[in-house]
């Protein structure tokens, strides 16, 4: 297995670092371009939401660890913010509003997490732990 780590300052600009980290793993794991895109988008959405909502723009630490094994490419994202399971986010109220009246944003998690092959959330030792997985054998063409 190949693995790597990255520590981010949630108060700084970090989107480029997240993209580089995830796309590096995707290259090593020979993910299809679409798979790499969705994994990167999910990691970007999770880390951005941690910085904006979990830490409320005050800054904090976001730890990424990633790996490639024979079956999958995975990224684990951990933070010290308040407990938040991204699967609990309900976009239904936003979607129920007429398109012209909808607030911007709020759909990234819905889109990104729905395209992963696996997603897990746990609260471990006072930290949020999000695990994003893409299988190295791609699912059928989309």
PyMOL commands that set and color helices and strands:
alter all, ss='L'
color gray80, all
select helices_A, chain A and resi 15-28+33-54+86-88+92-96+99-101+108-115
alter helices_A, ss='H'
color red, helices_A
select strands_A, chain A and resi 2-9+61-68+72-79+118-124+127-135
alter strands_A, ss='S'
color yellow, strands_A
deselect
rebuild
show_as cartoon
